[in-house]
């Protein structure tokens, strides 16, 4: 799985595609943004499904607020892509 994350990160078209799918899975109500509450469950579930170490809630919140440029507690798709890359990299580092 680590190789898959690395491949996705290196391929901008694939990264955009994956980010859109993941974003849409989190934003199930079609609000156009996600909140930290929306994100917690899904990231933890993906980590479990991928047999990777779960990020802690503190790690998720720190990352989340790093990428909420508008400080509203919301991440929009354009902010979500670098956020997703950072999470993938963090998961890769924890599983070394």
N, C-alpha and C positions, 0 to 999 in steps of 0.2 A: 504494500500500500504506500510505503514511503516513496517509492519510485513514481507511482501514479501522481502523488501530490507534487513532486518535483516537476514532472512532465506538464502538469496543468499550469503551474506557476510560470514555466518557461514559454508557454504558448498563449499569447494574448487572446486569440480567438476562442480557444478552449476555455481559458479563464473567464472570459466574459459570458460564455454559454453556461458554465457551471455556476457562476455567481448569480446569473438571472434565475436559474432553476432553484438554487438554494434560497435566494431572496424571496421568490414567489412561494416557496414552501413555508417560509417563516411568516410572510405577510399574507396569511390565508384570507383575511378580510378585504384585501385589495386597497389598503390605506395609502400605499405608496411609500411607506416607511416602516421600520421595525423599532421596537423598544427593547431595552435590556430584558424585560420580562418575556417578550416574544422569543428572544434568542436563547435564554438559559436552557430550556428543555431540549430544544432542537440540537444545539451543539453537543450537549451531553449525550443525547441519543446517537448522533452520528459517531461520536468517539467510541461508544459502546459497540455499535454496529461494525466499526472498523477495527475492533480489538485494540484500540489505542487508549492511552491514559486520559482520563477525563480532565479537562482544565478545571481549576477551582473556580468557584463563584467570584472570588476576588480577582482572579486573572481575567475572567470574562468581563467583569465590570470595569476594570482598569483599561482593557483593550477597547471596550465599547465607548467609554467616555473620551478616549484618545481620538476616536474617529467621528465623534459627533461635533463637527465643526461649528454648528449653529448653537451648541450647548442647550438644546431643547430636550435632550434625552432621546433623540430620534436619529436613526441612520437611514439615509436615502440611498438608492442604488449606486449613485456615483461615489459615495463614501464607502459603500459596502465592499467593493472590489479590493481596495487595499486592506480593508479590515479582514476579509477572508484570507488573503495572502498571509497576513500576520498570524492569524489563527493556525493556518496550515503549517507555517514555519515553526510556530511554538509547539504544535503537536509533534512535528518531526524531531525537534530538539529534545523534547521530554522522553521520546521513545528510543533514543540512542543508547 
